[in-house]
Structure formats: C-alpha cells, structure tokens
Amino acid sequence: MNLQSELNKAPLFQNLELLANQVVEGFISGIHKSPFHGFSAEFAEHKIYNVGESTKHIDWKLFAKTDKLYTKRYEEETNLRCHMILDNSASMYYPQIKNLSIDNLNKVGFSVLAIAALMNVLKRQRDAVGLSVYSDGYHYYSPEKGSERHRQMLMAKLSEISLDATPAQQTETYTYLHQIAEKIKRRSLIFLFTDMFQANIDDGKLFDALRHLKYNKHEVVLFHVLDKDTELHFNFDHAPKRFFDVETGEHIDLYSDAVKDAYENSIEDQLETLKLKCAQYKIKYVDIDVRAHFHRVLNTFMVERQKFV
C-alpha cells in the first residue's frame, strides 16, 4: 500500500455547513440519553444554577420539565472564548477514501467537520470562536469573535481546507503551537485537532509546546485523531506492502503480520507517555477514532464548557 496515494484528490464536502448542522441536530436529538438535559434550541439563554447564586433568575418552567435548576442568561453577559487549532499536514489526509461522507472520513475530514459542528454549537450559545491552521507554516489565524459574519468567514476557510488536494508534506507542530500560544492573549478554551505525528524531533519539544498553550490560564483539550484500526492496531491484510511516510518520503517493504505485535507495543508506549504528559500539564486528552461518531467531541465540549464558565 502506497501511503502517498492516500492524499485524497476529491473535495471532502460539497456543503460543510449542512453536514455540520446534521451532526449537531443528531447530537441534540439524542441528548436525553446524556446528562445535558438543558441543551436545546433555547440553551443559549440558560446556564446551570450554582448553589449560593441569587434565585431571582431561575427558570421554574424549565425546572418543571427537567427537574434541574437553570438560570436565564442574558446577551450582555460575558460568554465563552473558544479557539480551534487544526493540524493540516499530509499525515492528516490518511486514510485513503474515494468518496468522503459524514460516515466515511479521513483524519482531516473528521477534524474539519467536528470544528464546523462545534462552531454551530458555539453560535447557538452566543460564544466567540477563533481558528488557527498550521502545516509547514502557521498558515491561518483568526481571533475569537462571536458575529455571524466572522463564523461564515471561518466556515469558508474550513471549506477551503476540505478542497485541498496537495497538503504540505512536513510539519513542525511544536514550532507552530508555540506561535499560536503567543497569539491567544485572553483566557480561552482551546481545542487542538492533530494526529501528533511528526518526524525527526524529540518528544520533549512537542510536550513543551503543549505546555505553552496553558501559559495564559487557558483550558486545553487535545483531540488525538487517529484511524485506530490501522494506525493503532495495524490491521492490514496478509499481502506484502510498501508503506510510505507521507511527510518524509521514506518507505519500507514488509508483511504487516511480521511487525504487528512490536508495532502495537511501541504505539501503546507512545500513547501512554502522551497521556501522562497531558495529565501532568492538566491538558484534557481525548482519543478520537475517525470511524466513530462525533458525540465524543461534542460531549467533551459540553463538559469542558461547563467547567470553564
């Protein structure tokens, strides 16, 4: 299998906003199965009541429906600031998928659609959102804003990324995370979408860059995006294959069965180290399988938002 051919040449999505709405509506329709009973089309106008607050603004009608206390939130209140960071390097365009759809995604496709869905939720809650995109350079930065014009601009950028047929071959994640950390001045909830694959650097530099994201009292969530079946469990058929590193051009010929056990042990060690470092730096680590649904991303957002505000 030539991994360089994994770089998809067709557009990811014909209508990103429509798909993002579909993801969010599906999430809302299943919300009764989760702890977020207050999330609805009116959620932007409510927040959970905390003991000790004035009872003046409690919505008793909502209490009668949900058996939970919420207070009405007004537009002039300070809302959440959320910054999305997207790794757009070549390895994020794995795996090869001829016709990408909401149920059949590669890593960058999953990430683009997840960010668009999160932006949809942020819009409903009148929160501000910003976006950074990097690969072989820090290609795009937009600060956190809450206007519809701003959201449409970010959606257009995400759509542009989804049309990219020639992603940059290499990236220096640690370099650009440092630069992004310097850009985000006001305390924000930061979501980073990346596969954490990077050639020829020591892990210490990468961990230092992750820690830098916390420097201004930001809350950071790392969505570690992988195709778990192949990238974690190395499940390929028994035929000999040529594996290419899309970021360096190096290749190796082998039978996958011959290295499967050693590969799984090695990747598990790397993941455990990453998880421990995230715990040490108080970064929320969330493993994401591109073959799974978006509920894991959206549930994480809801939990972290409640903690943040």
N, C-alpha and C positions, 0 to 999 in steps of 0.2 A: 504493500500500500504506500503510495507516494503522498506524504502529508502536504506537500506543496500544492497538490491538486485540491486540497481541502478548502482553499480560498474561494469562496463562492462568487460566481460571476453575475448572478442574478440579483435583483433588488430583494431585500429582506421582506419588506412590507409595502403593499400598494397604498394602504391607508392606516398609518400608525395610530392616529387619534381614535379611529373607530375601534381598532383592536384593543387599545388601552382602556377605552370605555367598557368594552366587553369583559376584560379582565376584572375591572373594579365592580361592575354590576354582578358578575358571578360571585365575587367575594362578598358583596353586600347580601346577596340572596341566601348565602349560607351562614350569615353572621349569627343566627340564633344558636348555632352549634358552638359558638366561641364565647369568651367572656365579654365581648364588646357589644352588649345589648343596646347601648345608646347610640351606636353608629347607624345612621340612616341619612336620608336626604337632608334632614334638619340637624345633623350632628354638628355642623359648623356653628350652631347657635348655642351649644351646650358644653359644659365641662363637668367632670365628676366633682361632687361636693366633698370637701375635706372637713373633718371634724374641727370645730373652732371658728370656721368661717361664719359670716352672717347668713341667717336663714332667709333673708329678705328676698333673694332672687331664686330660691328653689322652685323648680318646675314641678308642681304637685300632680299635674295631669300625666307627665311622663313617669313620675313615681308610681302612679296607679297602674300604668301599663307594664313597667319593667321591674318594679319593686326595688329600684335603686335611686339614689338621690343625685340629681344633676342640677346645676345652677345655670341660668341663662348667661351666655357670654355675648358681650356687645362688640360691635365692629371696632370701636376705638381702643379696645384692649390690645396689648402687645401680643402678637402671635409668634408662632414658631418660625425660626430661620433654619432652612434645611439646604445643605449643599451636596449635590451629587457629583461623584468623581467616577469617570469611565476610562478604563484601560482599553484602548482601541488598537492594540498591537496585533501582529499577524497570528499569534497563537490563539487569540480570542475568536478567530474565524473558524475554529475547529468545533465540531466535526463537519465533514462534507455533507451537505444536504442539498439535493437538487431543487426541491420546491419547499422553501421555508414557509411555515404557517404557525399559528398560535400553539399547535400541538406538536410541532416538529422544528426545533430550534437549535442553532449552534450557540456558542457562548456569548458572542456579541449580540446576536439576535435576542436572546433571553434578557440580557442586560439592558439593551435599548428599550425593549417593551416593558420591562419592570420599572425602569426610570419613568417612562411615559405614564404608566399606571399610577405610580407614586405621585407624579405631578398632578394627575387628575384628582387624587385624594386631597392633596395639599390645596388645590383650588377650592374644593368643597369646604375646606376648613379655614379658608382665607389666610393661609400661611404663605410665607415667602420662600422661593426656591432659587438656587443658583446652580451652575453647571461648570465643571472642568473636564476637559478631554485631553488625554495625552497618549502618545505612542513613541515615535523617535524624537518628539519635541512636545512642548506644552502648547498644544495647538489651539485651545479654546478656553476662555474664561468668561463667565458672566456672573456678576454678583447676585446676591439674593434679593429678589423683588417679588411683589405679590400681584402685579397687574396682569390682566388678560393679554395685553399686547406682549408683555415680557414672556408669558407662558407660551404664546404662539411662536415667538422667536426661538425659544428653546426646543419646542416641538419640531420646528423646521430644521434645526441643527441635528436633532436625533434622526430625523428622516433622511437628511443628507448623509449621515454616517451609515445608515442602513443601505444606502445605494453604493457605498464604496467597494469597488471591485479590486483595488490594489492597496491594501493596508500596508503600513510601514513594516519592514521586516524585523527590526530590532527595537527594543525599548530599554530605558534605564528608569524603571519605576521609582527607585529611591531618589533620583535626581529631581523628578517632577513632583513627587509627593512633598519634598522639602519646599519647592517653589509654591505649590498650592497652599501649603500650611502658612506661608508668609502672606499670601493674598487674602485669606479669610480672617478679617480683623475682629469682627463681632462674634460673640459666642453663638455657635450653631450646632445643629445635629448633622453630622457628616456621614454619608453613605458612600462607601468605596466598593465598586464592582470590578473585580480583577481575578485572573486565574493564578496570580503570584508566580508565573513562570518568567524567568529571566536568566540569561546566560552570563557566565564569566564574572559574577560578583559574589562577594561573600555575604552570607545571610545577615551578618551584623549590620551592614549598611542599610539593608532593607528594613530591619527591625527598628533602627534608629529613625528612619523616615516615618514609619508608622507612629512611633512615639512622638515625633514632632507635630503630628496632626492634633495631638492632645494639648499642645502648649498653651493655648488661649482658653482653656477650660471648655473646649469643645467636647461633645459626646461623639464617639466614633463607632460606626458599625462596619465591619469588614464582611462583605458578601463574597465568599470564596467560591467562584463559579467554575464548575468542572463538569465534564461528561463522565460521570462516575463509572459507567460500565467499562469504558476503555481506559480512561486516564487514571482511575483509582484501582480498578480490578484487572486491567489489562486483558479483557476478554476479546480475543480475536480468533478467527478460525485457525485450523492447523496448517494451512499452507504457508510456505516461506514468504516473507515480506521484506520490503525495503522501507525503513522508517526514516523520514526526513525531519530535521529540525527546521521549522519554517523561519526561525529567527537567525540562524547561523548558516544554513545551507548544508550542514554536515548530515551524513546519513550512515545507517548501519543495516546490514542484511542479517536476518535471524528468523528462527521459528519462535513464535511468541510463547509456546509452552515451555521452551528451554529456559526462559528467564522470568516467567510469570511469578513464581514464589519470591525470588530475590527482588523483583520489581515491587511487588506489593509490600514487602517488608521495608524497603527503602522509602517508598512514598508514605507509608504509615509513620515512619520515624520523622520525616519532614513535617507532616501534618501535626504530629504531636508537639514538635518543637514550636511550630507556628501558634498552635492553640495556647501553649504555656506562655509564650511571649505576649500574646494578646491579653491573657488573664493578668499577667504581671503589669501591663500598661493600662489595664482597665478599658480595653477595647473589646466590644462585643463581637465575637467571632460566630459567623453563621455559614455553615456549609450548604452550598446550593448545587443541586443536580439539574442540569438543563433539560432533563427528561421529565422532571416533576412539574407540579403546578406552581402558580405564583403565590399561593396562600402563605407560604413560608416567609416570603419577602414582606407581604402586606401585614401579616400578623406581627412580625418583628417591628415594623414601622409603628403599629398601633401601641405596642408595649413600650417602645423606646420614647414615643411622643409623650405618653402619659407620664413617664419618669422625668422627661426633660422639662415639661411645663409645670 
